């Protein structure tokens, strides 16, 4: 029999044992935080390749199913390790959105279709193996990532996600009623519920405040669907469905059981896809270093070790290779969940593993996946704005672990001002070579990391 005090402490210890009835809700928090983000990149890229509707409808459903199943498997490997693969760190893995720019370019270059998508998968197989090699040789490269550099990368990750959280807060960019009063009220309601359970309750309820807030928001959305008009009219007089209205038909039409299909598309190896994707895997390795550093600092109050970073990057790479064999985009550490760990401090491996198992079940039982996928974006936005800001705080904590000197201030200031500022305003790169736009134009994380690493190597060290 586990005492309540021991139970409360087990949530904040990585290897502590926790009863399943308490681990499951804590794990579901992570699934809710990343579910939509795990599927969205696939929807965007299959659309760019023209693999939607008609003869490709079943293929797209199969790929979405595989995305959930693979994310669960790779997360378990990251949590528990498999030899040198896996950092044994509280990280949730999922489909990366960082490759969207490169893959959109590949689709345009190759004319879309199944061949272009197969070329993306071929490039991802090789790129994942390449990133794994980088992970093996991370130790001699670790000197490039002192706290001032990793902290700047984590800070950049948090800053890049805040706008994503705010967009969800308003209902999602794709919503025709973006920023409507209903969406804002729904998001504020979720945020208030989270704050109440986080700070005015204790123990298990406080630890699972994100889940409580999301479930409360889901129920509120259902009630809103009954008591408020469900449609609106655009400025052009076109009627549309409100963003917070749940599409129950999607749940009804989903099957109860389906086995994920290995190699659902023919793998193609084409240099037009391989070269840019290889570069992006270097970028992904840098972001993974930042995510692992952030989750260890924010969740466990210490720096990540060489072994944890190396195993994490190897898992990142091999996980992407496995994902490509299932027709899924590269898998990487999910920054959204780094923010969740930083906010709740819940790092229990068993709890996170239940989330991974639930992802696998969603891949085997499409109805479960459909039930979560119809959740209004505003519900997630209410939780996301707080979680993503927690990543910013983790970055600041990393940077300030050592005494702030003129050298440290210069590195952080220039990396954020020039690096992050340039990447976050991609239009400034319009006249640069295409590979620069692909790498730096999606977010400010990569240029900020590059500037921080460069200045850390070039600036003279402070005198002791």
C-alpha positions as CSV (number, residue, x, y, z in Angstrom):
1,X,0.0,0.0,0.0
2,X,1.6,3.3,-1.1
3,X,1.1,6.2,1.3
4,X,-0.3,9.5,0.0
5,X,3.0,11.4,0.7
6,X,5.0,8.7,-1.2
7,X,2.4,8.9,-4.0
8,X,2.7,12.6,-4.3
9,X,6.6,12.4,-4.3
10,X,6.6,9.6,-6.9
11,X,5.2,11.9,-9.6
12,X,8.3,14.1,-9.3
13,X,10.8,11.2,-9.4
14,X,11.7,9.6,-12.8
15,X,12.1,6.0,-11.7
16,X,9.6,5.9,-8.8
17,X,6.7,3.4,-8.9
18,X,3.2,4.8,-9.3
19,X,-0.2,3.0,-9.3
20,X,-1.8,2.8,-12.7
21,X,-4.9,4.6,-11.6
22,X,-2.8,7.7,-10.9
23,X,-0.2,7.2,-13.8
24,X,-2.9,7.1,-16.5
25,X,-4.3,10.6,-16.0
26,X,-0.8,12.1,-15.8
27,X,0.1,10.3,-19.0
28,X,-3.0,11.5,-20.8
29,X,-2.1,15.1,-20.1
30,X,0.9,14.6,-22.5
31,X,-1.2,12.9,-25.1
32,X,-3.7,15.8,-25.1
33,X,-0.8,18.4,-25.3
34,X,0.7,16.9,-28.4
35,X,-2.0,14.9,-30.2
36,X,-3.1,17.6,-32.8
37,X,0.5,18.7,-33.3
38,X,1.5,15.1,-34.0
39,X,-1.0,14.7,-36.8
40,X,-1.0,18.2,-38.4
41,X,2.3,17.9,-40.2
42,X,1.1,14.8,-42.0
43,X,-2.1,16.5,-43.1
44,X,-0.1,19.5,-44.5
45,X,2.4,17.4,-46.4
46,X,-0.1,14.9,-47.8
47,X,-2.1,17.8,-49.0
48,X,1.0,19.4,-50.6
49,X,1.6,16.1,-52.5
50,X,-2.1,15.9,-53.5
51,X,-2.7,12.7,-51.5
52,X,-6.1,13.7,-50.3
53,X,-9.6,12.5,-51.0
54,X,-10.7,9.9,-53.7
55,X,-8.2,7.1,-54.1
56,X,-5.9,8.5,-51.5
57,X,-8.5,8.8,-48.7
58,X,-7.6,5.4,-47.2
59,X,-3.9,6.1,-47.5
60,X,-4.1,9.4,-45.5
61,X,-6.2,7.6,-42.7
62,X,-3.5,4.9,-42.6
63,X,-0.7,7.4,-42.3
64,X,-2.4,9.2,-39.5
65,X,-3.0,6.0,-37.7
66,X,0.7,5.1,-38.1
67,X,1.8,8.5,-36.8
68,X,0.1,7.8,-33.4
69,X,1.4,4.2,-33.2
70,X,5.0,5.1,-34.1
71,X,5.0,8.1,-31.6
72,X,4.1,5.7,-28.8
73,X,6.8,3.2,-29.7
74,X,9.6,5.7,-30.0
75,X,8.5,7.4,-26.8
76,X,8.8,4.1,-24.9
77,X,12.3,3.7,-26.3
78,X,13.3,7.2,-25.3
79,X,11.9,6.6,-21.8
80,X,13.4,3.2,-21.1
81,X,16.3,2.9,-23.5
82,X,17.4,0.1,-25.7
83,X,21.1,-0.3,-25.4
84,X,22.7,3.0,-26.5
85,X,19.3,4.1,-28.1
86,X,17.2,6.3,-25.8
87,X,18.3,8.9,-23.3
88,X,16.1,7.6,-20.5
89,X,14.7,11.1,-20.1
90,X,11.1,12.3,-19.6
91,X,10.5,13.2,-23.2
92,X,7.5,12.5,-25.4
93,X,8.3,11.9,-29.1
94,X,6.1,12.8,-32.1
95,X,5.9,13.9,-35.7
96,X,8.2,16.9,-36.3
97,X,6.8,20.1,-37.8
98,X,10.4,21.4,-38.4
99,X,10.6,19.6,-41.7
100,X,7.5,21.2,-43.2
101,X,9.5,23.8,-45.1
102,X,11.9,21.3,-46.7
103,X,9.2,18.8,-47.5
104,X,6.9,21.5,-49.1
105,X,9.9,22.4,-51.2
106,X,10.5,18.8,-52.2
107,X,6.8,18.4,-53.1
108,X,7.0,21.5,-55.4
109,X,10.3,20.4,-57.0
110,X,9.2,16.9,-57.7
111,X,5.6,17.7,-58.7
112,X,3.9,16.1,-55.8
113,X,2.2,12.7,-55.9
114,X,3.2,9.4,-54.4
115,X,6.7,9.5,-55.9
116,X,7.5,12.8,-54.1
117,X,6.1,11.5,-50.8
118,X,8.1,8.3,-51.2
119,X,11.3,10.4,-51.8
120,X,10.6,12.2,-48.5
121,X,10.4,8.9,-46.8
122,X,13.7,7.7,-48.4
123,X,15.5,10.9,-47.4
124,X,14.1,10.5,-43.9
125,X,15.4,6.9,-43.6
126,X,19.0,8.1,-44.5
127,X,18.7,11.3,-42.5
128,X,17.6,9.5,-39.4
129,X,20.6,7.2,-39.7
130,X,22.8,10.2,-40.1
131,X,21.4,11.9,-37.0
132,X,22.1,8.7,-35.0
133,X,25.8,8.9,-36.0
134,X,25.8,12.5,-34.8
135,X,24.5,11.2,-31.5
136,X,27.2,8.6,-31.1
137,X,29.9,11.3,-31.5
138,X,28.1,13.9,-29.3
139,X,30.6,13.7,-26.4
140,X,33.5,15.5,-28.2
141,X,30.9,18.0,-29.5
142,X,29.4,18.7,-26.0
143,X,31.9,21.6,-25.5
144,X,29.9,23.5,-28.1
145,X,26.8,23.4,-25.8
146,X,27.6,25.0,-22.5
147,X,24.6,26.3,-20.4
148,X,24.6,29.7,-22.1
149,X,24.2,28.0,-25.5
150,X,21.6,25.3,-24.5
151,X,19.8,27.9,-22.5
152,X,19.6,30.2,-25.5
153,X,18.3,27.4,-27.6
154,X,15.6,26.4,-25.0
155,X,14.6,30.1,-24.7
156,X,14.3,30.3,-28.5
157,X,12.1,27.1,-28.5
158,X,9.8,28.6,-25.9
159,X,9.6,32.0,-27.7
160,X,8.8,30.3,-31.0
161,X,6.0,28.3,-29.4
162,X,4.2,31.1,-27.6
163,X,2.7,32.4,-30.9
164,X,1.5,28.8,-31.6
165,X,-0.2,28.7,-28.2
166,X,-1.8,32.1,-28.7
167,X,-3.1,31.0,-32.1
168,X,-4.7,28.0,-30.5
169,X,-6.1,30.3,-27.8
170,X,-8.1,32.1,-30.5
171,X,-9.4,28.9,-32.0
172,X,-6.6,28.1,-34.5
173,X,-5.5,30.0,-37.6
174,X,-7.6,27.8,-39.9
175,X,-10.8,28.7,-38.0
176,X,-13.0,31.2,-39.8
177,X,-14.1,32.5,-36.4
178,X,-10.6,32.9,-35.1
179,X,-10.5,35.2,-32.1
180,X,-14.3,35.0,-31.6
181,X,-15.7,35.7,-28.1
182,X,-16.7,32.0,-27.8
183,X,-13.1,30.8,-28.5
184,X,-11.6,33.3,-26.1
185,X,-14.0,32.5,-23.3
186,X,-13.4,28.7,-23.8
187,X,-9.6,29.2,-23.7
188,X,-9.8,31.5,-20.6
189,X,-12.1,29.0,-18.9
190,X,-9.5,26.2,-19.4
191,X,-6.7,28.5,-18.1
192,X,-8.6,29.5,-15.0
193,X,-9.5,25.8,-14.2
194,X,-5.8,24.9,-14.6
195,X,-4.6,27.7,-12.3
196,X,-7.2,26.8,-9.7
197,X,-6.3,23.1,-9.5
198,X,-2.6,23.9,-9.8
199,X,-2.4,26.3,-6.9
200,X,-5.5,25.8,-4.8
201,X,-5.4,22.0,-4.5
202,X,-2.6,19.6,-3.6
203,X,-1.2,16.2,-4.4
204,X,-2.6,14.3,-7.4
205,X,-5.2,17.0,-8.4
206,X,-2.5,19.7,-8.5
207,X,-0.2,17.4,-10.6
208,X,-2.9,16.6,-13.1
209,X,-4.2,20.2,-13.4
210,X,-3.6,20.3,-17.2
211,X,-5.8,17.2,-17.7
212,X,-8.5,18.5,-15.5
213,X,-8.5,21.8,-17.4
214,X,-8.6,20.2,-20.8
215,X,-11.4,17.8,-19.8
216,X,-13.4,20.7,-18.3
217,X,-12.9,22.6,-21.5
218,X,-14.0,19.7,-23.6
219,X,-17.2,19.4,-21.6
220,X,-17.7,23.2,-21.9
221,X,-17.4,22.9,-25.7
222,X,-20.1,20.3,-25.7
223,X,-22.4,22.5,-23.6
224,X,-21.7,25.5,-25.9
225,X,-22.7,23.4,-28.8
226,X,-26.2,22.9,-27.3
227,X,-26.9,26.4,-26.0
228,X,-25.2,28.7,-28.6
229,X,-25.6,29.0,-32.4
230,X,-23.3,26.6,-34.2
231,X,-22.7,28.5,-37.4
232,X,-21.4,32.0,-38.4
233,X,-21.3,34.1,-41.5
234,X,-18.1,35.5,-43.0
235,X,-17.7,39.0,-44.4
236,X,-18.5,37.5,-47.8
237,X,-21.8,36.1,-46.6
238,X,-20.5,32.4,-46.5
239,X,-21.9,30.3,-43.6
240,X,-19.4,28.2,-41.6
241,X,-19.3,26.0,-38.6
242,X,-17.9,27.4,-35.4
243,X,-14.4,26.2,-34.5
244,X,-15.4,24.9,-31.0
245,X,-18.2,22.7,-32.4
246,X,-17.3,19.0,-32.2
247,X,-17.5,16.9,-35.3
248,X,-19.0,13.7,-33.9
249,X,-19.4,12.2,-37.4
250,X,-15.6,11.8,-37.5
251,X,-15.8,9.6,-34.4
252,X,-18.8,7.6,-35.6
253,X,-17.1,6.9,-39.0
254,X,-13.8,5.8,-37.4
255,X,-13.3,2.0,-37.1
256,X,-12.8,0.2,-33.8
257,X,-9.6,-1.7,-34.7
258,X,-7.0,-1.5,-37.4
259,X,-3.4,-2.8,-37.7
260,X,-0.8,-0.2,-38.8
261,X,0.6,-0.9,-42.3
262,X,4.4,-1.1,-42.8
263,X,5.7,0.7,-45.9
264,X,2.3,2.1,-47.1
265,X,4.1,4.0,-49.9
266,X,7.0,2.9,-52.2
267,X,10.3,4.3,-50.8
268,X,12.2,6.4,-53.3
269,X,15.9,7.6,-52.9
270,X,16.3,10.9,-54.8
271,X,19.1,13.5,-54.2
272,X,16.6,16.4,-54.6
273,X,15.1,15.2,-51.3
274,X,18.1,13.7,-49.6
275,X,20.4,16.7,-49.5
276,X,18.1,19.3,-47.9
277,X,16.6,16.7,-45.5
278,X,20.1,15.8,-44.3
279,X,20.8,19.4,-43.4
280,X,17.5,19.5,-41.5
281,X,18.5,16.5,-39.4
282,X,21.5,18.4,-38.2
283,X,19.1,21.2,-37.1
284,X,16.9,18.6,-35.4
285,X,19.8,17.3,-33.4
286,X,20.4,20.8,-32.1
287,X,16.8,21.3,-31.2
288,X,16.8,17.9,-29.4
289,X,19.8,19.0,-27.3
290,X,17.7,22.0,-26.4
291,X,14.6,20.0,-25.6
292,X,16.4,17.5,-23.4
293,X,18.4,20.3,-21.6
294,X,15.1,22.1,-21.0
295,X,13.2,19.1,-19.7
296,X,16.1,18.1,-17.3
297,X,16.5,21.7,-16.0
298,X,12.8,22.4,-15.8
299,X,11.6,19.0,-14.5
300,X,14.6,17.6,-12.6
301,X,16.6,20.7,-11.7
302,X,19.9,19.6,-13.2
303,X,21.8,19.6,-16.5
304,X,21.5,16.7,-18.9
305,X,24.5,14.3,-19.0
306,X,26.5,13.4,-22.1
307,X,24.9,9.9,-22.1
308,X,21.4,11.3,-21.9
309,X,21.9,13.7,-24.7
310,X,23.7,11.1,-26.9
311,X,21.0,8.4,-26.3
312,X,18.3,11.0,-26.9
313,X,19.7,12.1,-30.3
314,X,20.3,8.5,-31.4
315,X,16.7,7.7,-30.5
316,X,15.6,10.8,-32.4
317,X,17.4,9.6,-35.5
318,X,16.5,5.9,-35.4
319,X,13.0,6.8,-34.5
320,X,12.7,8.9,-37.6
321,X,14.1,6.0,-39.7
322,X,11.4,3.7,-38.2
323,X,8.7,6.3,-38.7
324,X,9.7,6.6,-42.4
325,X,9.3,2.9,-42.8
326,X,5.7,3.4,-41.7
327,X,5.2,6.3,-44.1
328,X,5.4,8.9,-41.3
329,X,7.4,12.1,-41.2
330,X,10.5,12.2,-38.9
331,X,9.9,11.8,-35.2
332,X,11.6,14.1,-32.7
333,X,11.2,15.4,-29.1
334,X,8.0,17.4,-28.7
335,X,8.7,20.9,-27.3
336,X,5.0,21.2,-26.2
337,X,5.6,18.4,-23.7
338,X,8.9,19.9,-22.5
339,X,6.7,22.9,-21.4
340,X,4.2,20.5,-19.7
341,X,7.0,18.9,-17.7
342,X,8.6,22.3,-16.8
343,X,5.2,23.5,-15.5
344,X,4.0,20.5,-13.6
345,X,7.4,19.0,-12.6
346,X,5.9,15.5,-13.2
347,X,8.7,13.4,-14.6
348,X,7.6,9.9,-13.5
349,X,8.6,7.5,-16.3
350,X,5.7,5.2,-15.6
351,X,3.2,8.0,-16.0
352,X,4.7,9.2,-19.3
353,X,4.8,5.6,-20.5
354,X,1.0,5.3,-20.0
355,X,0.7,8.2,-22.4
356,X,2.9,6.4,-24.9
357,X,0.8,3.2,-24.6
358,X,-2.4,5.3,-25.1
359,X,-0.8,6.7,-28.4
360,X,-0.2,3.2,-29.5
361,X,-3.8,2.3,-28.7
362,X,-5.0,5.3,-30.8
363,X,-3.0,3.8,-33.6
364,X,-4.8,0.4,-33.1
365,X,-8.2,1.8,-32.2
366,X,-8.9,4.8,-34.6
367,X,-12.1,5.7,-32.7
368,X,-9.9,6.8,-29.7
369,X,-7.8,8.9,-32.0
370,X,-10.8,10.5,-33.6
371,X,-12.3,11.4,-30.2
372,X,-9.2,13.4,-29.3
373,X,-8.6,14.8,-32.7
374,X,-11.9,16.7,-32.7
375,X,-11.1,18.6,-29.6
376,X,-11.4,22.4,-30.2
377,X,-8.1,24.2,-30.6
378,X,-9.2,26.8,-28.0
379,X,-9.3,24.1,-25.3
380,X,-5.6,23.2,-26.1
381,X,-4.8,26.9,-26.3
382,X,-5.9,27.6,-22.8
383,X,-3.3,25.1,-21.6
384,X,-0.6,25.8,-24.2
385,X,0.0,29.5,-23.4
386,X,1.1,28.6,-19.9
387,X,3.0,25.5,-20.9
388,X,5.0,27.2,-23.6
389,X,5.9,30.1,-21.4
390,X,7.3,27.6,-18.9
391,X,9.9,26.6,-21.6
392,X,11.0,30.2,-21.7
393,X,11.5,30.2,-18.0
394,X,13.5,26.9,-18.2
395,X,15.8,28.6,-20.8
396,X,16.3,31.5,-18.4
397,X,17.1,29.1,-15.6
398,X,19.8,27.4,-17.7
399,X,21.4,30.7,-18.8
400,X,21.5,32.0,-15.2
401,X,23.0,28.8,-13.7
402,X,26.4,30.5,-14.1
403,X,27.2,34.1,-13.2
404,X,26.0,36.5,-15.8
405,X,29.1,38.2,-17.3
406,X,29.4,40.7,-20.2
407,X,30.4,37.7,-22.4
408,X,27.3,35.8,-21.5
409,X,25.0,38.8,-21.9
410,X,26.6,39.4,-25.4
411,X,26.0,35.8,-26.5
412,X,22.4,35.8,-25.4
413,X,21.6,39.3,-26.6
414,X,23.1,38.8,-30.1
415,X,21.7,35.3,-30.5
416,X,18.2,36.4,-29.7
417,X,18.3,39.8,-31.4
418,X,20.0,38.8,-34.7
419,X,19.5,35.0,-34.8
420,X,16.0,34.5,-33.4
421,X,14.8,37.9,-34.7
422,X,15.9,37.0,-38.2
423,X,14.4,33.5,-38.2
424,X,11.2,34.7,-36.7
425,X,10.7,37.3,-39.5
426,X,11.5,35.0,-42.5
427,X,10.7,37.7,-45.1
428,X,14.1,39.2,-44.3
429,X,15.7,36.1,-45.8
430,X,13.9,36.3,-49.2
431,X,17.0,37.1,-51.1
432,X,19.3,34.5,-49.5
433,X,20.0,31.0,-51.1
434,X,17.1,28.6,-50.8
435,X,18.8,26.3,-48.4
436,X,19.3,29.2,-45.9
437,X,15.6,30.0,-46.2
438,X,14.6,26.3,-45.6
439,X,16.8,26.0,-42.5
440,X,16.3,29.4,-40.9
441,X,12.9,30.5,-42.2
442,X,10.6,28.2,-40.3
443,X,11.5,29.5,-36.8
444,X,14.2,31.5,-35.0
445,X,15.6,28.4,-33.2
446,X,18.2,27.4,-35.7
447,X,19.8,30.8,-36.4
448,X,19.7,31.6,-32.7
449,X,21.5,28.3,-32.0
450,X,24.1,29.0,-34.7
451,X,24.8,32.5,-33.5
452,X,25.1,31.3,-29.9
453,X,27.5,28.5,-30.8
454,X,29.6,30.8,-33.0
455,X,30.0,33.5,-30.4
456,X,30.7,31.0,-27.7
457,X,33.7,29.8,-29.8
458,X,34.9,33.2,-30.9
459,X,34.5,35.5,-27.9
460,X,37.4,35.6,-25.4
461,X,36.7,33.8,-22.1
462,X,36.1,35.9,-19.0
463,X,39.1,36.1,-16.6
464,X,38.6,34.1,-13.5
